[in-house]
Amino acid sequence: MRAVKENKEYFIDDSQKGFYLTQGFDIYGDDGELVEAAPGKTVSYDEYAALQAKLEELEAELQKAQTQGKGKGKNKDEEAVEDGGN
């Protein structure tokens, strides 16, 4: 296991994981995958603003797709009722 923070990297074992987490280190497994992120992490405002803009864009696309889907589904239901009545 590795504890990584900025330009510092330490090889640790399971018993040291908690200490390094409280010191702000991220913990990576032997395979290089993130096991646990430091709890005190923050996101820069620029990154937050970019993600917020992307979220709003995706929500608008979702809303548009849902309204288009409802319109098509409604016509199908009406057609089914008309066919069933004949």
Backbone as CSV, one residue per row, in Angstrom:
resi,resn,N_x,N_y,N_z,CA_x,CA_y,CA_z,C_x,C_y,C_z
1,MET,0.843,-1.167,0.000,0.000,0.000,0.000,0.894,1.239,0.000
2,ARG,0.393,2.325,-0.599,1.144,3.569,-0.647,0.301,4.712,-0.115
3,ALA,0.938,5.633,0.626,0.315,6.869,1.077,0.922,7.989,0.242
4,VAL,0.074,8.785,-0.428,0.569,9.809,-1.351,-0.073,11.155,-1.003
5,LYS,0.776,12.174,-0.905,0.303,13.546,-0.680,1.301,14.482,-1.341
6,GLU,0.824,15.259,-2.290,1.655,16.192,-3.049,2.864,15.447,-3.626
7,ASN,4.075,15.792,-3.206,5.245,15.116,-3.762,5.821,14.068,-2.805
8,LYS,5.045,13.676,-1.809,5.499,12.681,-0.827,4.798,11.358,-1.082
9,GLU,5.545,10.286,-0.995,4.979,8.955,-1.185,5.678,7.998,-0.227
10,TYR,4.850,7.285,0.560,5.390,6.340,1.530,4.750,4.979,1.312
11,PHE,5.540,3.929,1.456,5.004,2.584,1.440,4.621,2.236,2.866
12,ILE,3.362,1.844,3.057,2.830,1.607,4.404,2.125,0.255,4.439
13,ASP,1.748,-0.160,5.654,0.924,-1.358,5.796,-0.444,-0.939,6.336
14,ASP,-1.326,-1.898,6.495,-2.711,-1.614,6.915,-2.783,-0.874,8.249
15,SER,-1.898,-1.189,9.174,-1.968,-0.581,10.501,-1.660,0.915,10.462
16,GLN,-0.984,1.410,9.442,-0.625,2.826,9.344,-1.608,3.641,8.512
17,LYS,-2.543,2.968,7.893,-3.470,3.632,6.979,-4.227,4.777,7.645
18,GLY,-4.779,4.566,8.823,-5.554,5.586,9.527,-4.739,6.826,9.843
19,PHE,-3.506,6.631,10.284,-2.636,7.763,10.607,-2.409,8.629,9.381
20,TYR,-2.066,8.007,8.263,-1.773,8.774,7.055,-3.025,9.445,6.484
21,LEU,-4.177,8.818,6.627,-5.416,9.459,6.182,-5.670,10.742,6.961
22,THR,-5.485,10.701,8.275,-5.716,11.901,9.088,-4.704,12.995,8.784
23,GLN,-3.560,12.642,8.241,-2.538,13.616,7.867,-2.775,14.186,6.470
24,GLY,-3.824,13.709,5.767,-4.174,14.255,4.460,-3.631,13.475,3.282
25,PHE,-3.161,12.264,3.514,-2.633,11.434,2.434,-3.743,10.611,1.797
26,ASP,-3.638,10.375,0.500,-4.501,9.422,-0.195,-3.839,8.058,-0.099
27,ILE,-4.642,7.010,-0.001,-4.112,5.657,0.125,-4.376,4.903,-1.172
28,TYR,-3.326,4.367,-1.764,-3.404,3.586,-3.000,-3.001,2.153,-2.715
29,GLY,-3.672,1.218,-3.380,-3.343,-0.191,-3.253,-2.100,-0.533,-4.057
30,ASP,-1.660,-1.775,-3.934,-0.473,-2.232,-4.657,-0.678,-2.207,-6.168
31,ASP,-1.939,-2.265,-6.595,-2.242,-2.243,-8.027,-2.332,-0.821,-8.592
32,GLY,-2.172,0.202,-7.730,-2.212,1.587,-8.181,-3.589,2.224,-8.113
33,GLU,-4.599,1.461,-7.732,-5.963,1.992,-7.614,-6.136,2.729,-6.287
34,LEU,-6.901,3.814,-6.316,-7.183,4.579,-5.106,-8.038,3.741,-4.169
35,VAL,-7.556,3.511,-2.961,-8.296,2.737,-1.957,-9.175,3.668,-1.143
36,GLU,-8.584,4.774,-0.688,-9.334,5.727,0.120,-8.705,7.107,-0.026
37,ALA,-9.544,8.110,-0.203,-9.068,9.489,-0.349,-9.033,10.158,1.016
38,ALA,-8.147,11.103,1.174,-8.052,11.854,2.418,-9.365,12.590,2.666
39,PRO,-9.857,12.567,3.894,-11.162,13.177,4.171,-11.191,14.694,4.055
40,GLY,-10.070,15.377,4.130,-10.059,16.834,4.107,-9.866,17.436,2.729
41,LYS,-10.119,16.676,1.685,-9.893,17.170,0.318,-10.869,18.300,-0.008
42,THR,-10.385,19.251,-0.803,-11.242,20.310,-1.312,-11.069,20.385,-2.819
43,VAL,-12.027,21.001,-3.470,-12.009,21.152,-4.920,-11.817,22.629,-5.228
44,SER,-10.963,22.948,-6.183,-10.743,24.351,-6.535,-12.023,24.932,-7.138
45,TYR,-12.177,26.251,-7.033,-13.382,26.889,-7.551,-13.501,26.715,-9.060
46,ASP,-12.381,26.794,-9.771,-12.424,26.621,-11.230,-12.953,25.248,-11.607
47,GLU,-12.490,24.220,-10.898,-12.962,22.861,-11.173,-14.446,22.729,-10.821
48,TYR,-14.852,23.322,-9.692,-16.248,23.297,-9.284,-17.137,23.985,-10.322
49,ALA,-16.708,25.155,-10.792,-17.501,25.906,-11.765,-17.640,25.132,-13.073
50,ALA,-16.569,24.477,-13.503,-16.627,23.681,-14.729,-17.590,22.514,-14.562
51,LEU,-17.541,21.862,-13.431,-18.451,20.736,-13.178,-19.898,21.213,-13.058
52,GLN,-20.115,22.363,-12.443,-21.464,22.911,-12.320,-22.048,23.225,-13.691
53,ALA,-21.240,23.804,-14.571,-21.700,24.118,-15.924,-22.046,22.838,-16.681
54,LYS,-21.220,21.816,-16.545,-21.469,20.532,-17.203,-22.751,19.904,-16.664
55,LEU,-22.959,19.990,-15.354,-24.169,19.442,-14.746,-25.412,20.134,-15.294
56,GLU,-25.385,21.444,-15.376,-26.533,22.183,-15.891,-26.812,21.831,-17.346
57,GLU,-25.747,21.653,-18.131,-25.899,21.273,-19.534,-26.544,19.885,-19.656
58,LEU,-26.079,18.954,-18.847,-26.629,17.597,-18.901,-28.071,17.545,-18.397
59,GLU,-28.386,18.343,-17.375,-29.761,18.391,-16.882,-30.692,18.951,-17.950
60,ALA,-30.237,19.944,-18.697,-31.048,20.516,-19.778,-31.276,19.474,-20.876
61,GLU,-30.232,18.726,-21.229,-30.377,17.663,-22.232,-31.344,16.586,-21.751
62,LEU,-31.243,16.224,-20.476,-32.135,15.216,-19.917,-33.582,15.699,-19.950
63,GLN,-33.798,16.930,-19.555,-35.147,17.503,-19.569,-35.719,17.496,-20.981
64,LYS,-34.891,17.878,-21.954,-35.326,17.903,-23.352,-35.675,16.498,-23.832
65,ALA,-34.835,15.522,-23.497,-35.080,14.138,-23.913,-36.340,13.585,-23.256
66,GLN,-36.563,13.941,-21.997,-37.762,13.463,-21.303,-39.021,14.058,-21.900
67,THR,-38.995,15.342,-22.244,-40.193,15.948,-22.826,-40.463,15.397,-24.213
68,GLN,-39.413,15.115,-24.992,-39.602,14.513,-26.312,-40.115,13.091,-26.179
69,GLY,-39.603,12.358,-25.200,-40.034,10.974,-24.984,-41.475,10.885,-24.538
70,LYS,-41.904,11.824,-23.703,-43.283,11.832,-23.220,-44.249,12.117,-24.355
71,GLY,-43.858,13.015,-25.235,-44.715,13.346,-26.374,-44.908,12.154,-27.284
72,LYS,-43.848,11.413,-27.546,-43.944,10.235,-28.403,-44.730,9.135,-27.722
73,GLY,-44.478,8.941,-26.442,-45.189,7.893,-25.706,-46.672,8.185,-25.618
74,LYS,-47.030,9.441,-25.495,-48.428,9.835,-25.393,-49.166,9.525,-26.697
75,ASN,-48.541,9.778,-27.832,-49.154,9.481,-29.120,-49.358,7.984,-29.286
76,LYS,-48.413,7.188,-28.848,-48.536,5.735,-28.950,-49.709,5.238,-28.125
77,ASP,-49.873,5.807,-26.918,-50.992,5.407,-26.067,-52.318,5.771,-26.718
78,GLU,-52.372,6.942,-27.314,-53.599,7.360,-27.976,-53.918,6.448,-29.152
79,GLU,-52.892,6.060,-29.901,-53.100,5.166,-31.034,-53.591,3.796,-30.565
80,ALA,-53.036,3.331,-29.453,-53.425,2.026,-28.947,-54.889,2.046,-28.508
81,VAL,-55.324,3.133,-27.907,-56.708,3.259,-27.475,-57.618,3.315,-28.692
82,GLU,-57.195,4.056,-29.716,-58.010,4.158,-30.915,-58.113,2.804,-31.612
83,ASP,-57.017,2.067,-31.680,-57.044,0.748,-32.330,-57.902,-0.228,-31.513
84,GLY,-57.820,-0.116,-30.191,-58.590,-1.036,-29.336,-60.078,-0.781,-29.405
85,GLY,-60.469,0.434,-29.712,-61.884,0.774,-29.786,-62.542,0.324,-31.073
86,ASN,-61.791,0.010,-32.097,-62.370,-0.364,-33.381,-62.825,-1.763,-33.391
